[in-house]
Amino acid sequence: MTKYESVYPYPITVDMTDISAAGSVWVVIPYAGVISKLYSVINGAITIGDAAITVELAGVAVTGAGITIANVGSAAGTVDSSTPTALNTVTAGQAIEIISDGGSTDACRATFTVVIDQ
């Protein structure tokens, strides 16, 4: 085991400025592994509709990685998660894309945590 390897899942975080606007953010995974969990936490409330979040590797959707951030009951600190089930293997240096459909209203920043098992 090198000093960069871990026996624990290694989380990667990335911020999306506004989940209420259709768009995406990219983050590079620095080592090979399997995406085992995806978390989101929002910094405010959203309204009108839910924000649907998807994850892609090289333009292919990661199975089971979708998160619905519900507008009903949303508030700063609301956490949602998903557990990917397939098409979730990453190589060292590969970029992943986290995409919002922009289905909600009210500008709201979100932080996403991607857990990678080695």
C-alpha distance (Angstrom), angle and dihedral (degrees) to the residues before:
residue distance angle dihedral
M1 . . .
T2 3.81 . .
K3 3.77 124.5 .
Y4 3.81 88.7 -99.7
E5 3.78 96.4 54.2
S6 3.76 122.5 88.4
V7 3.77 136.3 -164.7
Y8 3.80 87.6 -144.1
P9 3.80 128.8 72.0
Y10 3.78 109.1 -88.3
P11 3.84 115.3 -134.4
I12 3.80 124.7 -147.6
T13 3.81 119.8 -165.0
V14 3.78 132.2 -159.2
D15 3.81 133.1 172.8
M16 3.78 126.5 -133.8
T17 3.79 111.1 -155.9
D18 3.81 96.2 -146.8
I19 3.81 125.7 7.9
S20 3.82 88.9 -174.5
A21 3.81 90.0 68.7
A22 3.79 118.8 70.6
G23 3.78 107.6 -111.2
S24 3.75 146.3 96.5
V25 3.79 145.7 -116.5
W26 3.78 128.0 -146.8
V27 3.78 130.6 -145.9
V28 3.81 130.5 -178.8
I29 3.80 118.7 -129.4
P30 3.82 106.0 -142.6
Y31 3.82 97.5 -154.3
A32 3.79 141.1 27.9
G33 3.78 120.6 -89.9
V34 3.78 147.0 103.7
I35 3.80 125.8 -71.6
S36 3.80 101.6 -122.5
K37 3.82 102.4 169.7
L38 3.79 140.1 10.3
Y39 3.81 123.0 -159.3
S40 3.79 132.4 -174.1
V41 3.78 130.1 -166.8
I42 3.79 122.1 -174.3
N43 3.79 128.1 -146.9
G44 3.81 97.7 -146.0
A45 3.78 144.4 -1.6
I46 3.80 126.7 -64.7
T47 3.80 125.6 -156.0
I48 3.81 145.0 -165.9
G49 3.82 96.3 28.6
D50 3.78 143.1 12.3
A51 3.80 123.2 -95.5
A52 3.80 111.2 -123.0
I53 3.80 113.2 -152.1
T54 3.80 124.5 -164.4
V55 3.79 132.8 179.0
E56 3.80 127.3 -143.1
L57 3.80 135.9 -170.5
A58 3.81 113.4 -159.5
G59 3.81 90.1 -17.7
V60 3.82 94.2 -51.2
A61 3.80 120.2 115.1
V62 3.81 115.7 -116.2
T63 3.81 105.8 -124.7
G64 3.80 113.4 -116.1
A65 3.81 94.5 4.0
G66 3.80 96.0 111.4
I67 3.79 118.8 118.6
T68 3.79 126.5 -164.9
I69 3.78 111.6 -152.6
A70 3.79 101.3 -158.8
N71 3.78 119.7 -142.0
V72 3.82 92.6 -151.4
G73 3.79 107.6 87.9
S74 3.79 93.7 0.6
A75 3.78 117.5 152.4
A76 3.76 139.9 149.2
G77 3.78 108.2 -61.1
T78 3.82 96.7 27.5
V79 3.82 108.3 148.9
D80 3.81 125.6 -156.8
S81 3.80 129.1 174.7
S82 3.78 146.5 -176.2
T83 3.78 136.4 -160.9
P84 3.82 113.3 -137.9
T85 3.79 114.2 -139.7
A86 3.82 106.6 -175.3
L87 3.80 144.2 6.0
N88 3.81 86.0 35.6
T89 3.82 103.4 120.2
V90 3.81 114.4 118.7
T91 3.79 131.3 -166.4
A92 3.79 124.8 -141.6
G93 3.81 109.6 -80.1
Q94 3.79 95.1 15.6
A95 3.80 118.6 141.7
I96 3.78 121.6 -134.7
E97 3.79 124.6 -158.8
I98 3.80 123.9 -141.4
I99 3.80 110.9 -161.6
S100 3.81 132.7 -164.4
D101 3.79 120.4 -160.3
G102 3.82 90.6 -149.4
G103 3.80 91.2 -127.3
S104 3.79 95.5 144.8
T105 3.79 131.9 66.1
D106 3.80 132.7 -133.1
A107 3.78 115.7 61.5
C108 3.79 108.5 -91.8
R109 3.79 130.6 173.0
A110 3.80 118.4 -141.1
T111 3.78 132.4 -167.6
F112 3.79 117.4 -147.5
T113 3.79 124.0 -157.9
V114 3.79 117.6 -161.0
V115 3.81 114.7 -163.4
I116 3.80 115.2 -151.6
D117 3.80 121.6 -165.2
Q118 3.78 114.2 -154.6
